[in-house]
Amino acid sequence: MVSLMNILEETKPPQLLLDQILVGDCVDHMAKLPAKSVDLIFADPPYNLQLPGGLRRPDNSLVDGVDDEWDKLGDFASYDRVCAEWLRQCRRILKDDGTIWVIGSYHNIFRLGALLQDLGFWILNDVIWRKSNPMPNFRGRRFTNAHETLIWASRQRESRYTFNYASLKALNDDLQMRSDWLIPLCTGPERLRGDRANGDGGKLHPTQKPEALLHRVLLASTKPGDVVLDPFFGTGTTGAVAKKLGRHFIGIDRDPGYAAAAQARIEQIVPGDADSISVTPNKRDAARIPFGLLVERGLISAGETLVDLPRRHAAKVRVDGSLIADQFRGSIHQVAAGIQHLPACNGWSFWHVLRNGKPVSIDALRDQVRQELEL
Ligand SMILES: C[S@@+](CC[C@H](N)C(=O)[O-])C[C@H]1O[C@@H](n2cnc3c(N)ncnc32)[C@H](O)[C@@H]1O
């Protein structure tokens, strides 16, 4: 007789096995994962380079290109068929507000972009990874191929996706992060070498991505504790960086040798502590503080004068947190816009109070209130 316990057990939704590498075909494994269960996918699929073997440098040494079996997916139609299959699974397992990154070269990235759009993903950015140390074009018949392209897309147009704008700005010396990233190829001690090494470079894997690239991707588009899935895990760069940054990973690769190397690599990673992995909050995500609260809490007194930074405009603060200047009365935003004859103006960045004769931004006082209230 089938017991209630058995029925409950059998109908339980499949659980996510976190921080694990699954060996086998990514479509088969993703098909077993629950729908809408992962926050981010990073996919570095076969590029289908179809390079002729035996490319040599001017000194006659053999170029260590990508000519592995896993990269050979046939003509464009079969490449598209295979990619549509794994992208469909990616969309099924992504949470509604989740995003996907795909990386590729001119050989495949345009096909991936079209497939993403056809399947209902919404492209947010394409990012150029400019390699500071690209391989030269040995035949001299084309430009040196010095970049790869990443496409960042949300599951759907309406997704309220994660973008840690302020963190990326902090990473870039307080300048907005742009969509062209200068990052070297993975070389030196970061590059895995081993028994499986082939070709002249002694590389364990021909297309190991630099950790710096994944660092930027994960910092931009995930929060600590998020689940990141990589269906083409290779040497496990995504897992290594996810662990460092306090994110969970699920890796899939059909090659047991690569999976074992990735496992050994990730085991050596020591994750950062809670303080070091927390990110700079975005202003627009911060708790809302009305200007009146600064008046109520005595940081600014009723009757005090606010000025703009060059001190061309002034307004008086009223007890209810509204301002008055000439014929204009209203919120910090309305009065700032009115006196400048503009349709709108952010009063938080416009107005300052004078403290010891020096202008102090009311936005800084707002941050002080947030800290005092632990918001
Ligand atoms: C471009 S490499 C990924 C490299 C990886 N990003 C890294 O940093 O090491 C693609 C990987 O996908 C794996 N692969 C190819 N087809 C696959 C499939 N259908 N399912 C799972 N893995 C696959 C290959 O074994 C290879 O390691």
The ligand as a Gaussian input file, in Angstrom:
#p B3LYP/6-31G(d) Opt

LIG

0 1
 C       33.855000      27.481000     -23.623000
 S       34.086000      26.209000     -22.457000
 C       33.743000      26.960000     -20.880000
 C       34.960000      27.439000     -20.161000
 C       34.682000      28.009000     -18.788000
 N       33.919000      29.228000     -18.844000
 C       35.972000      28.248000     -17.986000
 O       36.235000      29.387000     -17.548000
 O       36.728000      27.306000     -17.820000
 C       32.718000      25.182000     -22.753000
 C       32.609000      23.950000     -21.880000
 O       31.334000      23.370000     -22.110000
 C       31.438000      21.968000     -22.043000
 N       30.284000      21.463000     -22.837000
 C       30.136000      21.486000     -24.181000
 N       28.911000      21.025000     -24.529000
 C       28.277000      20.712000     -23.366000
 C       26.996000      20.216000     -23.052000
 N       26.109000      19.933000     -24.008000
 N       26.656000      20.030000     -21.762000
 C       27.551000      20.309000     -20.770000
 N       28.792000      20.780000     -21.016000
 C       29.157000      20.995000     -22.286000
 C       32.809000      21.636000     -22.565000
 O       33.282000      20.414000     -21.996000
 C       33.627000      22.860000     -22.115000
 O       34.315000      22.599000     -20.927000

